Amino acid sequence: MEQHEIGVGEQTVVAVATPPGQGGIAVVRVSGKDAIGIVDSAWRGKPLGGVTSHTSHLGRYVATDGAVLDECVSTIFRGPNSFTGEDVVEISLHGSRWIQREVVADLIRRGAKAAGRGEFTRRAFMNGRLDLAQAEGVADLIAASSRAAHALAMTQTSGGFSRGLEEVREKLVEFASLLELELDFSEEDVEFADRARLEELAANLLKRLERLASSYSSGAALKEGVPVVIAGVPNAGKSSLLNLILGDDKAIVSDIPGTTRDTIEDTAEIDGVLFRFIDTAGLRATEDTVENLGIERARERMRKARIVVWLIDPTSPIEPQEEEITRLRKENPEAEVIKVVGKGDLIHPSPTLPYGAAYAAGELSDGSDTASLPYGAVLVMSMKTGDGLESLQQRLTAAATGGYDPQAEFIVTNARHYEALLQGADALRRALAGLHDGLSADFIAQDVREATSHIGTITGAITTDTLLHNIFAKFCIGK
């Protein structure tokens, strides 16, 4: 990993590293060349100057005016084997907000400086403890709200993503070097690499970048929570399905059409994936102004949804419902539409109802998602018994991951990384076209260097002050 130098005279910094508020414990973190000395000047207990790294010590914190602020524990991490690469002291205090404020203020009086947003992680990057992608993974790890988001963040912080990108970057550097070497011997008409082999190399690298970039849609959804719109005609069972998934009476269930007039949202974790379920107003023609507002909001959510669970009412005409599905697929062709008959218990004894004949003929069964029917695959559920819920959950998790296996490959979750991958792939695509067309090596090398530069910005091999400021300004103070 590339080492970055911290400027001479960089001050020791301090901040509360635990969330704002009052709790049983709060941690004040101090980092810098004078961290141990500054804390030791307030410490009453075993002198911290000579203690071994990665050890904890009980003592009292005494302010400059002689007041005992707390009995607490100080843990010492000596650089470079610390999170920041510098000497670090973490003081575990009682969680009183007043104690936290007083200790931080006292440490500032003793020579420390208040840390800015993300300053500890930025120092870890500058000291070579983390690359830039790993540093951003730290923020994702803190914000992870599901098992899937946690797994993605852990892969990033552990360096798995960076190692894969570094391998691509090294091959690009080698690629550009061969082309530039040809330029040095251009008068002697020397070719250092077979163009067909270079084309194959460029094509393989491009495929890797495109695969990574295409994972962003799934990755961003897994990180933030996958939005799922539950849609259908009035009384199809949308609110009942929401309540069944959540295991709670979140939405009002009524036989009266048009009960739901606005969107109702809540979250649920299924097989480690966080979903944001959105119950919407039933779609129908109505003169009710308020209900029409709800219907328009429902259509707007459907146009933006990643997944739509479309509930078919088997007691209502099917053709108008299928017309709505056709409209949805035109307005949002990227959405995964999961069609569900939510009143499976009604079609069992009623073969004359839509889908009832197919069920009676053995073409459709509870939980089936492969039935061959005039309008495509349909999953049958019962909101009363919960039959078919597990099949729906399996369909949801498959749609959320988009065919990517978070355990086997890295999924991009960061918009900055996504943009850099797109730009890198675009430059490499131009280089590949140049190789195919027999373009001069200097033009091709320029495109390869551009691709290398874009990939380098992801891990921090190439940075600017503006880039670093924009990244770390999004971190919380204390991290």
C-alpha positions in Angstrom: 0.0 0.0 0.0 1.2 3.5 -0.9 2.4 5.5 2.1 1.4 9.1 2.4 3.3 11.6 4.5 1.6 13.6 7.2 2.8 17.2 7.3 5.4 18.1 9.9 3.8 19.6 13.0 0.5 17.9 12.6 -1.4 18.5 15.8 -2.7 15.9 18.2 -6.5 15.7 17.9 -9.4 14.8 20.2 -13.0 13.9 19.8 -15.8 11.8 21.4 -15.8 8.6 19.3 -19.1 7.2 20.6 -22.6 8.5 19.4 -23.9 11.8 20.8 -26.1 11.4 23.8 -26.0 9.8 27.2 -25.2 6.2 27.9 -23.4 3.8 30.2 -20.0 4.4 28.5 -18.5 7.1 26.3 -15.1 6.9 24.6 -12.9 10.0 24.0 -10.2 9.3 21.4 -6.9 11.2 21.2 -4.5 10.7 18.3 -1.1 12.2 17.5 2.5 12.4 18.5 1.7 14.0 21.8 -1.5 11.9 22.6 0.0 9.9 25.4 1.8 12.8 27.0 -1.3 15.1 26.9 -3.5 12.4 28.5 -0.8 11.4 31.0 -0.7 15.0 32.3 -4.3 14.6 33.5 -3.9 11.0 34.6 -3.8 9.9 38.2 -2.9 6.2 38.2 -0.1 4.2 36.6 2.0 6.7 34.4 1.0 6.1 30.8 4.3 7.2 29.3 6.0 3.8 29.8 3.1 1.3 29.5 2.9 -1.3 26.8 0.9 -0.8 23.7 -2.6 -2.3 23.5 -3.1 -2.3 27.3 -5.8 -0.7 29.5 -5.3 1.1 32.8 -7.7 2.2 35.5 -7.2 5.7 36.9 -8.8 9.1 37.6 -9.0 12.0 35.1 -8.1 15.3 36.9 -8.8 18.6 35.2 -6.3 21.5 35.1 -8.2 23.2 38.0 -7.7 20.0 40.2 -11.3 18.7 39.9 -11.7 15.0 39.5 -13.9 14.5 36.4 -14.2 10.8 36.4 -12.7 7.4 37.3 -12.1 5.8 34.0 -10.0 3.5 31.8 -7.4 4.6 29.3 -6.3 2.2 26.5 -3.0 2.8 24.8 -2.2 2.1 21.2 1.3 3.0 20.1 1.9 3.9 16.5 2.3 2.6 13.9 0.2 -0.3 15.2 -2.9 1.7 15.8 -6.0 2.6 13.8 -4.5 6.0 12.7 -0.9 4.8 12.6 -0.1 7.4 15.3 0.0 7.1 19.1 -3.7 6.8 20.2 -5.3 6.9 23.6 -9.0 5.9 24.1 -10.5 7.1 27.4 -13.5 5.1 28.4 -15.6 7.4 30.6 -19.0 7.2 32.2 -21.6 8.3 29.6 -22.5 11.7 31.2 -22.6 14.3 28.4 -21.2 16.8 30.9 -18.2 14.6 31.6 -17.6 14.1 27.9 -17.7 17.9 27.2 -15.4 18.7 30.2 -12.8 16.0 29.3 -12.6 17.1 25.7 -12.4 20.8 26.7 -9.7 20.0 29.2 -7.6 18.0 26.7 -7.9 21.0 24.3 -6.6 23.3 27.0 -3.7 20.9 27.4 -2.7 21.2 23.7 -4.9 18.9 21.7 -7.1 20.2 18.8 -10.7 19.4 18.2 -10.9 16.7 15.5 -12.8 17.4 12.3 -15.1 15.1 10.5 -13.5 11.8 9.6 -10.1 13.1 10.8 -9.0 9.8 12.5 -9.8 7.7 9.4 -8.2 10.3 7.2 -5.0 10.0 9.2 -5.2 6.2 8.9 -5.3 6.7 5.1 -2.5 9.3 5.1 -0.3 6.9 7.2 -0.9 4.0 4.9 -3.1 2.0 7.4 -6.0 2.0 5.0 -6.5 2.8 1.3 -9.3 5.1 0.3 -11.8 2.4 -0.6 -11.1 0.8 2.8 -11.6 4.1 4.5 -15.0 4.6 2.9 -15.8 1.0 3.9 -15.4 2.1 7.5 -18.2 4.6 7.1 -20.4 1.9 5.4 -19.6 -0.5 8.3 -20.8 2.0 10.9 -24.0 2.7 8.9 -24.7 -1.0 8.0 -28.3 -1.8 9.0 -28.6 -5.4 7.7 -26.5 -8.5 7.4 -26.0 -8.0 3.7 -24.9 -4.4 4.1 -22.5 -5.5 6.9 -21.0 -8.2 4.7 -20.4 -5.8 1.8 -18.8 -3.2 4.1 -16.6 -5.9 5.7 -15.4 -7.0 2.3 -14.5 -3.4 1.5 -12.7 -2.6 4.8 -10.7 -5.9 4.6 -9.3 -4.8 1.3 -10.9 -7.4 -0.9 -12.2 -4.9 -3.3 -9.0 -2.9 -3.4 -6.9 -6.0 -4.1 -9.1 -6.8 -7.1 -8.8 -3.2 -8.4 -5.1 -3.1 -7.8 -4.7 -6.2 -9.9 -6.6 -4.5 -12.8 -4.5 -1.3 -12.3 -1.2 -3.2 -12.5 -2.2 -4.9 -15.7 -3.2 -1.5 -17.1 0.1 0.0 -16.1 1.9 -3.0 -17.8 -0.3 -2.5 -20.8 0.6 1.2 -21.1 4.3 0.5 -20.5 4.5 -1.9 -23.5 2.8 0.6 -25.7 5.1 3.5 -24.5 8.1 1.3 -25.0 7.2 0.9 -28.6 7.1 4.6 -28.9 10.7 4.9 -27.7 11.8 2.5 -30.5 9.3 3.7 -33.1 12.0 4.6 -35.6 13.2 1.0 -35.5 9.7 -0.4 -36.1 9.8 -2.7 -33.0 6.6 -4.2 -31.6 7.0 -5.3 -28.0 3.6 -7.0 -27.7 1.4 -8.8 -30.1 -1.6 -6.6 -30.9 -4.0 -9.6 -30.8 -2.8 -10.5 -27.3 -3.2 -6.8 -26.2 -6.8 -6.8 -27.6 -7.6 -9.9 -25.6 -6.1 -8.4 -22.4 -8.0 -5.2 -22.9 -11.3 -7.1 -23.6 -10.8 -9.1 -20.4 -10.1 -6.1 -18.3 -13.0 -4.2 -19.8 -15.3 -7.1 -19.0 -14.2 -7.0 -15.3 -14.8 -3.3 -15.0 -18.2 -3.6 -16.7 -19.2 -6.5 -14.4 -18.2 -4.4 -11.3 -20.1 -1.3 -12.6 -23.2 -3.3 -13.4 -23.4 -4.5 -9.8 -23.9 -1.0 -8.5 -27.7 -1.1 -8.8 -27.9 -4.1 -6.6 -25.2 -2.9 -4.3 -26.7 0.5 -3.6 -30.1 -1.1 -2.9 -28.6 -3.7 -0.5 -26.7 -0.9 1.3 -29.7 1.4 1.7 -32.5 -1.1 1.8 -34.2 -2.5 -1.3 -37.4 -0.6 -2.1 -40.4 -2.9 -2.9 -43.7 -1.4 -4.0 -46.8 -3.5 -3.3 -49.4 -2.6 -5.9 -52.7 -3.8 -7.4 -56.4 -3.0 -7.6 -58.4 -2.1 -4.5 -59.0 -5.1 -2.1 -56.4 -7.3 -3.8 -54.8 -7.8 -0.3 -51.9 -5.3 -0.4 -52.3 -4.1 3.1 -52.8 -7.7 4.3 -49.5 -8.7 2.6 -47.6 -5.8 4.2 -48.9 -6.8 7.6 -48.0 -10.5 6.9 -44.5 -9.6 5.9 -44.0 -7.3 8.9 -45.7 -9.6 11.4 -47.6 -6.5 12.6 -50.9 -4.6 11.9 -49.1 -1.7 10.3 -51.8 -1.0 7.6 -55.5 -0.9 8.0 -57.3 -3.8 6.4 -60.9 -3.3 5.3 -63.3 -4.7 2.7 -64.1 -1.1 1.7 -62.4 -0.3 -1.6 -60.0 2.7 -1.5 -59.2 2.4 2.2 -55.5 3.1 1.5 -55.2 6.6 0.1 -51.5 7.3 0.7 -48.3 5.2 0.8 -47.5 3.3 3.9 -43.8 2.3 4.5 -41.9 0.0 6.8 -38.8 -2.2 6.7 -38.2 -5.9 7.2 -35.0 -7.9 7.0 -35.3 -11.1 4.9 -32.4 -13.6 4.7 -30.0 -10.8 5.7 -31.3 -8.3 3.2 -33.1 -5.1 4.3 -36.3 -4.3 2.3 -38.3 -1.1 2.4 -41.9 -2.2 1.7 -44.3 0.4 0.4 -48.0 -0.2 0.5 -49.9 1.9 -2.1 -53.4 2.9 -3.0 -55.4 0.5 -5.1 -55.4 1.4 -8.8 -58.9 2.1 -10.3 -60.9 4.8 -12.0 -62.5 7.0 -9.4 -64.0 10.5 -9.0 -62.7 10.9 -5.5 -60.0 13.7 -5.6 -58.1 12.5 -2.5 -58.1 8.9 -3.7 -56.8 10.0 -7.1 -53.9 11.7 -5.4 -53.1 8.5 -3.7 -53.3 6.6 -7.0 -50.9 9.0 -8.7 -48.5 8.6 -5.8 -48.7 4.9 -6.2 -47.9 5.1 -9.9 -45.0 7.4 -9.2 -43.6 4.9 -6.7 -44.0 2.1 -9.2 -42.2 4.1 -11.9 -39.1 4.4 -9.6 -39.3 1.0 -7.9 -36.6 -1.7 -8.2 -39.1 -4.4 -7.3 -42.9 -4.4 -7.6 -45.1 -7.1 -6.0 -48.2 -7.0 -8.1 -51.2 -8.5 -6.3 -53.8 -10.0 -8.6 -57.4 -10.2 -7.3 -58.8 -13.4 -8.6 -62.4 -12.2 -7.9 -62.0 -9.2 -10.3 -61.6 -9.2 -14.1 -58.0 -10.1 -15.0 -57.6 -8.1 -18.2 -57.6 -4.6 -16.6 -55.1 -5.8 -14.0 -52.8 -7.2 -16.8 -53.2 -3.9 -18.6 -51.8 -2.1 -15.5 -48.8 -4.5 -15.5 -48.2 -3.8 -19.2 -48.2 -0.1 -18.4 -45.8 -0.6 -15.5 -43.4 -2.5 -17.7 -43.4 0.2 -20.3 -42.9 3.0 -17.7 -40.3 1.1 -15.7 -38.7 -1.6 -17.8 -35.9 -2.2 -15.2 -38.3 -3.1 -12.4 -38.6 -6.8 -11.3 -42.3 -7.5 -11.3 -43.4 -10.4 -9.1 -47.0 -11.4 -9.7 -49.0 -12.8 -6.8 -52.5 -14.1 -6.3 -53.0 -13.0 -2.8 -56.3 -14.8 -2.2 -55.3 -18.4 -2.8 -57.8 -19.7 -0.3 -60.6 -18.3 -2.5 -59.5 -20.0 -5.7 -59.3 -23.5 -4.1 -63.0 -24.2 -4.2 -63.9 -21.8 -7.1 -62.6 -23.2 -10.4 -64.8 -20.7 -12.3 -62.9 -17.7 -10.9 -59.8 -16.4 -12.8 -56.9 -18.7 -12.2 -59.3 -21.0 -10.3 -59.6 -23.3 -13.4 -55.8 -23.5 -13.6 -55.6 -24.4 -10.0 -58.3 -27.0 -10.2 -56.5 -28.6 -13.2 -53.3 -28.9 -11.2 -51.5 -26.2 -13.2 -51.1 -24.0 -10.2 -50.3 -24.8 -6.6 -49.6 -22.8 -3.4 -46.2 -21.3 -3.5 -45.7 -22.1 -7.2 -43.7 -19.5 -9.2 -43.4 -21.4 -12.5 -47.0 -22.0 -13.5 -47.5 -21.6 -17.2 -50.5 -19.3 -17.5 -51.8 -16.9 -20.2 -50.3 -13.9 -18.4 -47.0 -15.4 -17.2 -45.7 -16.9 -14.0 -47.9 -16.3 -10.9 -47.2 -17.1 -7.3 -50.2 -18.1 -5.2 -50.5 -17.1 -1.5 -53.0 -17.0 1.2 -53.0 -13.9 3.5 -55.0 -15.8 6.1 -52.7 -18.8 6.4 -49.4 -17.4 5.2 -49.1 -20.2 2.6 -46.7 -19.0 -0.2 -44.9 -16.4 2.0 -41.6 -18.3 2.0 -41.7 -18.6 -1.8 -42.3 -14.8 -2.1 -39.4 -14.1 0.3 -37.1 -16.2 -1.9 -38.2 -14.4 -5.0 -37.6 -11.0 -3.2 -34.0 -11.9 -2.1 -33.2 -13.3 -5.6 -34.4 -10.1 -7.2 -32.6 -7.9 -4.7 -29.1 -9.4 -5.3 -29.7 -9.3 -9.1 -27.8 -12.5 -9.7 -24.7 -11.4 -7.8 -23.4 -13.5 -4.9 -22.1 -11.2 -2.2 -20.1 -14.1 -0.7 -18.3 -14.9 -4.0 -17.8 -11.5 -5.7 -17.6 -7.9 -4.7 -20.6 -5.7 -5.3 -20.1 -2.0 -5.7 -22.1 0.1 -3.2 -20.4 3.5 -3.5 -21.5 6.1 -6.2 -18.0 7.5 -6.4 -16.6 4.1 -7.2 -19.4 3.5 -9.7 -18.6 6.7 -11.6 -14.9 6.0 -11.7 -15.5 2.4 -13.0 -17.8 3.8 -15.8 -15.1 6.4 -16.8 -12.4 3.8 -16.6 -14.4 1.3 -18.7 -15.1 4.1 -21.3 -11.4 4.9 -21.6 -10.5 1.2 -22.0 -13.3 0.8 -24.5 -11.6 3.5 -26.7 -8.3 1.8 -26.3 -9.7 -1.5 -27.4 -11.3 0.2 -30.4 -7.9 1.8 -31.2 -6.2 -1.6 -31.1 -8.8 -3.1 -33.4 -8.5 -0.2 -35.9 -4.7 -0.2 -35.8 -4.4 3.2 -34.2 -1.0 4.6 -33.3 0.4 3.3 -30.0 0.6 6.9 -28.5 -3.2 7.4 -28.8 -3.9 4.0 -27.4 -1.5 4.5 -24.5 -3.2 7.8 -23.6 -6.6 6.0 -23.2 -5.0 3.3 -21.1 -3.3 5.8 -18.9 -6.7 7.5 -18.4 -8.3 4.2 -17.5 -5.5 3.6 -15.0 -6.0 7.0 -13.5 -9.8 6.5 -12.9 -9.2 3.2 -11.2 -6.5 4.7 -9.1 -8.9 7.3 -7.7 -11.0 4.5 -6.1 -8.2 3.2 -3.9 -6.4 6.5 -3.4 -3.4 5.7 -5.5 -4.3 9.0 -7.2 -5.8 11.7 -5.0 -6.4 15.4 -4.8 -7.1 17.6 -1.7 -10.6 18.3 -3.0 -11.3 14.6 -3.4 -10.1 13.8 0.1 -12.1 16.7 1.6 -15.3 15.6 -0.1 -14.9 12.0 1.1 -14.0 12.6 4.7 -16.4 15.5 5.2 -19.2 12.9 5.0 -17.8 11.1 8.1 -19.0 11.8 11.6 -16.7 13.5 14.1 -14.8 11.0 16.2 -14.4 8.5 13.3 
